Amino acid sequence: MKRRALAAMLAALLLPGCGTAGRAPGSASSSQDAPEAPIIIETLALELPAGGDTQAAQAFADSLPEAMAAMGVEIGQVALSFSPSPAAAAQALAEGGVDLAFLPVEDFLSWGGGQAVLADGELDASGTLTPGERAEIVTAGTDYGRRLAARSDPSWEELSHARWGVLGEESRAGYRCLDLWLCDNYEDNGIADLPQVTVYGDWDALLQAAEAGDIDALPLRLGLREEALSLLAETETIVTQVAAVQEDEALQSQAFALALEAAVSRLPEGQREALLGAKDFVTVRDGDLDAARRSLAGR
């Protein structure tokens, strides 16, 4: 699983996410600052995944001009289309046929066109919505789990001696976050290089295996750690879903990103996930897609 050279090449080819510099539209740092001019977009071509609730999708598209106008982004009309696949949406975005699309980060990064302005997010310990999802790497209360927990910087040999439990490869917190952490810290060795790994079907089964002493170490989604489990490390966050825009100064502005974030937040949580692919979205910052890039490079 030698991925560093490929990851470096991929990072050089792909555009970074937008930064957080700047103020919210209409705000001022001093009385001498001139008011910011509104962003004016005559027609916004929006593409959403096909197969969802078309009426709800159209209602969302129709709501954007009013919702974003409150944040200084004036949109004349929204032209809604539906993409037959995430790859098709990424291609349309890269070729300039679509202004804004919601799609999986892997498809966006694979095409390398446009810029991500929003990403799926989760609440951190302080209650702040941050991009991506991370995992805790914990040890169980087994003899070896306790020995491993006592190590501040375990070696690869020590980790290899443990019996690991994980979820399937599609799980971000249950697999991908751990895999990337291992590769980043142990010379590109990942989960596939561990000799003792058992895959479980869900979090309950994984936690039951830890409680029963069947495994010594495991990754966990935030908030699931129980008292008997000891924290070994925390991983980097990996983004799964993005809202991306084509190459255009107005669309790639911080003002547009903040206005879109505010508009998306007005949707009910269940509808956000059904229509856009994630229950919460937050403005992308510099470096937020780096872990997803490296994870993609190693697949």
Salt bridges, closest charged atoms under 4 A:
ASP33 OD2 - ARG23 NH2 3.93
GLU36 OE2 - ARG23 NH2 3.58
GLU106 OE2 - ARG176 NH1 3.16
GLU106 OE2 - ARG299 NH1 3.96
ASP120 OD2 - ARG172 NH1 2.70
GLU133 OE1 - ARG172 NE 2.94
GLU136 OE1 - ARG225 NE 2.86
ASP143 OD1 - ARG146 NH2 2.65
GLU158 OE2 - ARG151 NE 2.97
ASP179 OD2 - ARG3 NH2 3.40
ASP184 OD2 - ARG294 NH2 2.50
ASP188 OD1 - ARG4 NE 3.22
ASP216 OD1 - ARG163 NH2 2.93
GLU234 OE1 - ARG134 NH1 2.87
GLU236 OE1 - ARG294 NH2 2.50
ASP280 OD1 - ARG272 NH2 3.10
ASP288 OD2 - ARG285 NE 3.31
ASP290 OD1 - ARG293 NH1 3.17
